[in-house]
Amino acid sequence: MVGVFGYFTTFIVSLTTQPLMQSHLQVAGTFILFATITFAGGIWMTLYMKETSGGLTDKQKKSLYIPNDL
């Protein structure tokens, strides 16, 4: 799923980059927009993803996704 989502995201970015560069944003604004989206995604990952929030140990991270009965 991660690979499919990555290819989909790359496809969307490739379709939107040229029109955005030719809009009122121009080249610098386009890359500032993409940087802002990336920065917001990084903050979201840090705050809401289980394995990145709260400073968990490796054992605790594994216990989030591996059932106890294995």
C-alpha positions as CSV (number, residue, x, y, z in Angstrom):
1,M,0.0,0.0,0.0
2,V,2.8,2.4,0.8
3,G,4.3,1.9,-2.7
4,V,1.0,2.5,-4.4
5,F,0.4,5.6,-2.4
6,G,3.9,6.8,-3.2
7,Y,3.4,6.3,-6.9
8,F,0.0,8.0,-6.7
9,T,1.5,11.0,-4.9
10,T,4.3,11.3,-7.4
11,F,1.7,11.2,-10.3
12,I,-0.4,14.0,-8.7
13,V,2.7,16.2,-8.0
14,S,3.8,15.7,-11.6
15,L,0.4,16.8,-12.9
16,T,0.2,19.9,-10.7
17,T,3.8,21.2,-10.7
18,Q,3.8,22.8,-14.1
19,P,0.4,24.5,-13.9
20,L,1.3,25.9,-10.4
21,M,4.6,27.3,-11.7
22,Q,2.7,29.1,-14.5
23,S,0.1,30.5,-12.1
24,H,0.4,33.5,-9.8
25,L,2.5,31.4,-7.4
26,Q,5.4,31.1,-9.9
27,V,8.4,28.8,-9.3
28,A,9.3,30.0,-5.8
29,G,5.7,29.9,-4.5
30,T,5.2,26.4,-5.9
31,F,8.1,25.0,-3.9
32,I,7.1,27.0,-0.8
33,L,3.7,25.4,-1.1
34,F,5.1,21.9,-1.4
35,A,7.5,22.6,1.5
36,T,4.6,23.8,3.7
37,I,2.6,20.7,2.9
38,T,5.6,18.5,3.7
39,F,6.3,20.3,7.0
40,A,2.7,20.0,8.1
41,G,2.8,16.3,7.3
42,G,6.0,15.9,9.4
43,I,4.3,17.7,12.3
44,W,1.2,15.4,12.0
45,M,3.4,12.3,11.9
46,T,5.3,13.4,15.1
47,L,2.1,14.2,17.0
48,Y,-0.3,11.4,15.9
49,M,1.6,8.4,14.7
50,K,1.9,5.9,17.6
51,E,5.6,5.0,17.0
52,T,6.8,8.6,16.8
53,S,5.0,10.1,19.8
54,G,6.0,9.8,23.4
55,G,9.5,8.4,23.0
56,L,8.7,4.6,23.0
57,T,11.3,2.0,23.3
58,D,11.9,-0.5,20.5
59,K,10.0,-3.2,22.5
60,Q,7.0,-0.9,23.0
61,K,7.0,0.0,19.3
62,K,6.9,-3.7,18.3
63,S,4.1,-4.4,20.8
64,L,1.9,-1.8,19.0
65,Y,1.6,-4.0,15.9
66,I,2.5,-7.5,17.0
67,P,-0.2,-9.5,18.9
68,N,0.8,-10.8,22.3
69,D,-0.1,-14.4,21.4
70,L,2.6,-14.8,18.7
